Amino acid sequence: MRRPPAPLPPPLARLATLLVPFLALAALLCAVPSAHAADNGEWSVEPTASGPARRPYFYLSADPGTRLTDSVTVTNKTAAPLTFLLYGADAYNTERDGGFAVRTRQERQRGVGAWAKPDRARVTVPARSAVTVPYTLTVPEDAEPGDHPGALVALDERVAAGSGGAVAVGIQRAVGARVYLRVNGPAMPALSVEDVRYVPDKPLVPGTGDSSALVSYTLHNRGNVTLAPKVALRAEGLFGRTLLARDLDGVPGELLPRQRIRFTTSWAGAPQLDWGEVTLTASAHGARGSGAASFLAVPWLAAAVLFAAGAGALVWVRARRRSVRAG
């Protein structure tokens, strides 16, 4: 029989408490939306159905200063009652892959997380049953126009023991129904590609082995609406020769407003001896941006030989001049 984790000393207990909220929302990290309720197999959270049609998410539109009312349904699929904390949360793109994630209860909320208030902050759902909870979303008078994505989250009150290790960390789990709120007003899509970098990885001796390079860049949604960007990579060598032209994978289908994400892509067969530029162009509906970085591909061994030859030639010229003056 496995022994339960020993109680943590106060400093480690505090550390575990701090880590819990960051692990709680793992079920919400999803890069591509699906047309189903948010579900982790034990409970689900979704907009309350009105009539026979089910809504995968909340799609809302409102003027500044207005109040919306709706309801969310939490379904318990287990054989025992479950108790949840209900709250609204703002959404953001993860740094790792640009996936859709939401803020924890402890983080500061500025949009949907601050404006959406369930009628009950705590709800117990009987076994294999569902509970519907109304909520109110109040849009402030000074709310910025554009998209304000978020979620209505059901956080399990239970704290499960984490995996074994030097520090025992308690884990809470959460599931949330996405909220896509648009505050009416001017839509201003804006997209930029920033901080483009080219890092070569070339063989020691030219012509022996394959060469490659890493091209990194930051994709920044500077506007107030969610974008679905496409990114194209183009590389030109000396005299404008096209070395590479391709569309990039791994770009998030939803780049949320005011979010920036760092990406890296590999270029197999990058030139070993060339001088040119890589350009990344991002485009979405109503927005376009590009960024570039120049590169000089010279194998260091060849560069060392050229430098040595140049230095030798310089020494010879100086010696020649001295001999002419002496003569």
C-alpha positions in Angstrom: 0.0 0.0 0.0 1.4 3.4 -1.0 2.1 5.7 1.9 0.5 9.2 1.7 2.9 12.1 1.2 4.4 13.4 4.4 3.2 16.8 5.5 5.3 19.6 4.0 7.3 22.0 6.2 5.8 25.5 6.2 8.1 26.9 3.4 7.4 24.0 1.1 3.7 24.0 1.9 3.6 27.7 0.9 5.4 26.8 -2.3 2.9 24.1 -3.1 0.1 26.4 -2.5 1.5 28.9 -5.0 2.0 26.2 -7.6 -1.5 24.8 -7.4 -3.3 27.6 -9.3 -0.8 27.3 -12.2 -1.5 23.6 -12.6 -5.2 24.0 -12.1 -6.1 25.1 -15.6 -4.3 22.4 -17.7 -7.6 21.3 -19.2 -8.1 24.7 -20.7 -4.9 24.7 -22.7 -6.1 24.0 -26.2 -4.6 25.5 -29.4 -7.5 24.7 -31.7 -11.2 25.2 -30.8 -13.5 22.2 -31.1 -17.2 22.2 -31.5 -17.8 20.4 -28.2 -18.3 21.3 -24.5 -15.2 21.7 -22.4 -14.8 18.2 -20.8 -12.1 16.3 -19.0 -14.0 13.0 -18.7 -15.2 13.7 -15.1 -17.1 16.9 -15.6 -18.0 19.3 -18.4 -18.8 23.0 -18.6 -20.8 24.5 -21.4 -23.3 27.2 -22.2 -26.8 26.2 -21.2 -28.7 24.9 -24.2 -31.7 26.9 -25.4 -33.9 24.6 -27.3 -32.5 21.5 -29.2 -29.3 23.3 -30.3 -26.2 23.2 -28.2 -23.7 26.0 -28.0 -20.0 25.0 -27.9 -19.0 28.5 -26.6 -20.5 31.8 -25.5 -20.5 34.2 -28.4 -21.6 37.5 -27.1 -21.8 41.1 -28.4 -22.5 44.2 -26.3 -22.2 47.9 -26.2 -20.1 49.6 -23.5 -22.2 50.1 -20.4 -24.7 47.2 -21.0 -25.4 44.1 -19.0 -25.9 40.6 -20.4 -27.4 37.6 -18.6 -26.9 34.0 -19.5 -26.3 30.7 -17.8 -23.7 27.9 -17.7 -24.2 24.2 -17.1 -21.8 22.1 -15.1 -22.3 18.3 -15.6 -20.8 15.8 -13.1 -20.1 12.5 -14.9 -18.7 10.6 -11.8 -20.5 8.4 -9.2 -19.9 10.9 -6.4 -20.9 14.5 -5.8 -18.4 17.2 -6.8 -18.0 20.7 -5.5 -16.7 23.5 -7.8 -15.7 27.1 -7.5 -17.2 29.1 -10.3 -15.5 32.2 -11.7 -14.8 34.2 -14.8 -11.3 34.4 -16.3 -9.5 36.3 -19.0 -7.9 34.4 -21.8 -4.4 34.6 -23.3 -2.1 32.7 -25.6 0.5 30.4 -24.0 4.2 31.2 -24.7 4.9 27.5 -25.4 2.7 27.1 -28.5 0.2 29.9 -28.6 -2.6 27.7 -27.2 -5.7 29.2 -25.6 -5.4 29.4 -21.8 -7.1 31.4 -19.0 -5.9 33.2 -15.9 -6.1 31.7 -12.5 -8.4 33.0 -9.7 -5.4 34.6 -8.0 -4.3 36.6 -11.1 -5.7 40.1 -11.9 -8.6 40.0 -14.3 -9.2 42.9 -16.7 -11.9 41.8 -19.1 -14.4 38.9 -19.0 -12.8 37.7 -15.8 -13.7 40.9 -14.0 -17.1 41.5 -15.7 -18.7 38.0 -15.5 -20.2 37.1 -12.2 -22.0 33.8 -11.6 -25.0 33.9 -9.3 -23.2 31.3 -7.1 -19.4 31.2 -6.5 -19.6 27.7 -5.2 -21.8 24.8 -6.4 -22.1 21.1 -5.6 -23.2 18.9 -8.4 -24.7 15.5 -7.5 -23.4 12.3 -9.0 -24.3 11.9 -12.7 -26.2 15.1 -12.7 -26.0 18.7 -14.0 -26.5 22.1 -12.4 -27.3 25.3 -14.3 -26.0 28.5 -12.8 -27.1 31.9 -14.2 -24.5 34.7 -14.5 -24.3 38.4 -15.3 -21.8 40.0 -17.5 -21.5 43.8 -17.0 -19.5 45.7 -19.7 -18.1 48.9 -18.2 -18.8 52.3 -19.8 -15.1 52.7 -20.7 -14.6 49.2 -22.1 -12.3 49.2 -25.1 -14.0 48.1 -28.4 -13.0 44.8 -29.8 -12.6 41.2 -28.7 -12.4 40.2 -25.0 -11.9 36.5 -24.8 -12.2 34.5 -21.6 -14.0 31.6 -19.9 -16.4 30.6 -17.2 -14.4 28.2 -15.1 -15.4 25.3 -12.8 -12.5 24.6 -10.4 -12.6 21.3 -8.5 -12.3 22.0 -4.8 -10.4 18.7 -4.2 -6.6 18.9 -4.1 -5.1 15.8 -5.5 -1.6 14.6 -4.5 1.0 15.3 -7.2 3.5 12.8 -8.5 6.3 11.7 -6.2 9.4 13.8 -5.8 11.4 15.9 -3.4 8.4 18.3 -3.0 4.9 17.0 -2.8 2.6 19.4 -4.7 -1.1 19.4 -4.6 -3.0 19.8 -7.9 -6.4 21.2 -8.6 -8.1 20.7 -11.9 -10.4 23.0 -13.8 -12.6 23.1 -16.9 -13.9 26.2 -18.5 -16.5 27.2 -21.2 -14.9 29.7 -23.5 -16.4 33.2 -23.8 -15.9 35.2 -27.0 -17.1 38.7 -26.2 -17.0 41.5 -28.7 -17.5 45.0 -27.4 -19.1 47.0 -30.2 -17.1 49.8 -31.7 -14.3 50.3 -34.3 -12.4 47.0 -35.1 -8.7 47.7 -35.7 -6.8 44.6 -36.8 -3.1 45.1 -36.7 -0.3 42.5 -37.0 3.5 42.7 -36.9 6.5 40.4 -37.1 9.2 41.5 -34.7 12.8 40.6 -33.7 13.6 38.3 -36.6 16.8 36.3 -36.0 18.9 33.9 -38.1 21.2 31.5 -36.4 23.2 29.2 -38.7 24.4 25.7 -37.9 27.0 24.8 -40.6 29.5 22.0 -40.9 33.2 22.5 -40.0 34.4 21.9 -43.6 32.3 23.3 -46.5 30.6 20.7 -48.6 30.9 18.0 -45.9 27.5 17.2 -44.3 24.2 19.1 -44.2 23.8 22.6 -43.0 20.8 24.1 -41.3 19.7 27.3 -39.6 17.1 28.4 -37.0 14.9 31.3 -37.9 13.1 32.9 -34.9 10.6 35.7 -34.7 7.8 37.2 -32.6 4.3 37.4 -33.8 2.4 40.3 -32.3 -1.3 41.1 -32.5 -1.3 44.8 -31.9 -5.0 45.3 -32.7 -8.2 44.8 -30.8 -9.6 41.7 -32.6 -8.7 38.1 -32.6 -6.7 37.0 -35.7 -6.0 33.7 -37.5 -2.6 34.5 -39.0 -0.7 32.8 -41.8 3.1 33.2 -41.9 5.3 32.8 -45.0 9.1 32.5 -44.9 11.2 33.6 -47.8 15.0 33.7 -48.1 17.0 35.4 -50.8 20.7 35.0 -51.5 23.2 37.0 -53.4 21.9 38.8 -56.4 18.3 38.2 -55.3 18.3 34.4 -55.8 15.3 32.7 -54.1 16.7 30.1 -51.7 13.5 29.3 -49.8 9.8 30.0 -50.0 7.3 28.2 -47.8 4.3 28.6 -45.5 5.0 27.9 -41.8 3.2 25.4 -39.6 2.5 25.7 -35.9 1.0 29.2 -36.1 -2.0 29.5 -33.7 -5.4 29.5 -35.2 -6.4 32.2 -32.7 -4.0 35.0 -31.9 -5.8 37.0 -29.2 -5.7 40.8 -29.0 -2.5 42.4 -27.6 -0.7 39.0 -27.5 2.8 38.3 -28.7 4.3 34.8 -29.1 7.9 33.7 -30.0 8.3 31.0 -32.6 11.3 29.2 -34.1 11.4 27.3 -37.3 14.2 25.2 -38.8 15.7 25.6 -42.3 17.3 22.4 -43.5 19.8 22.9 -46.2 20.5 26.5 -45.4 23.4 28.0 -47.5 26.9 27.4 -46.3 28.4 30.2 -48.4 26.1 33.1 -49.2 24.9 36.6 -48.3 21.2 37.4 -48.2 18.1 38.0 -46.2 15.3 36.1 -44.6 11.8 37.7 -44.6 8.8 36.6 -42.6 5.4 37.9 -43.7 2.3 37.4 -41.5 -1.2 38.0 -42.9 -4.7 37.8 -41.5 -8.1 39.2 -42.4 -7.5 43.0 -42.6 -3.9 42.9 -41.2 -0.4 42.3 -42.6 3.1 42.7 -41.2 6.6 41.6 -42.1 10.1 41.5 -40.6 13.5 40.6 -41.9 17.0 39.7 -40.9 20.1 39.6 -43.1 22.7 36.8 -42.9 26.2 36.2 -44.1 27.0 32.5 -44.4 30.7 31.9 -44.4 32.2 28.7 -43.0 34.6 29.7 -40.2 37.3 27.4 -41.6 37.1 29.1 -45.0 37.0 32.5 -43.3 40.1 31.7 -41.3 41.9 30.7 -44.4 40.9 33.9 -46.2 41.9 35.9 -43.1 45.2 34.2 -43.0 45.8 34.8 -46.7 44.8 38.4 -46.4 47.1 38.9 -43.4 50.0 37.2 -45.2 49.4 39.4 -48.3 49.5 42.5 -46.0 52.7 41.5 -44.4 54.3 40.8 -47.8 53.2 44.2 -49.1 54.7 46.0 -46.1 57.9 44.0 -46.4 58.1 44.9 -50.1 57.6 48.6 -49.4 60.4 48.5 -46.8 62.8 46.8 -49.1 62.1 49.3 -51.9 62.7 52.2 -49.5 65.9 50.6 -48.2 67.1 50.1 -51.8 
